[in-house]
Amino acid sequence: MSRWNACRSAALILAVAVLAGCARSAPESPVPAPATPAGTADTVVTVTVSVGGADGRIAVTVTNGSQMPVYADDLRTNCSPVLLERRAGDTWTAYDNCGVERAGSVVTWAPGERREFRLDPAGGDGVVPPAPAGVYRVTLGFRRSPAPEGTVAERVHSAPFRIG
């Protein structure tokens, strides 16, 4: 096998592995969607969402209520560490719209730290189409160790909410 074919085969295997790792869905039972939700899926890390601000964006607050740091990778929805997910039947499907070609980074929340993010479901960058009307939630995948990058040991979700 030539060196070119070996490199091409390795690149194909790597691409398949990366794409397989991007699939995100978890079955959930239908839940009524409050207009201004706040949810906690874990007593340590919380995700709070506010919908319908003046700019039409979703305000997300992630709080680390633990005594140790938590870590998450960015490059999720709007290139933040949080992921917007849409409910389709009994499944949550990721709206992972970070199309920036840059290396991801690790975001760290110190004990007690709170960070705010704004998500634009209207696709304001002109590259990503607007999120269709439906029921959504915000998910944060995190770990309690800074390495290895790309692993998600725990997930926390906001309460479901409606867009559109």
Secondary structure, 3 states (H helix, E strand, C coil): CCHHHHHHHHHHHHHHHHHHHHCCCCECCCCCCCCCCEECCCCCEEEEEECCCCCCCEEEEEEECCCCCEEEECCCHHHCCEEEEEEECCEEEEECCCCCCCCCCEEEECCCCEEEEEECCCCCCCCCCCCCCEEEEEEEEEECCCCCCCCCCEEEECCCEEEC
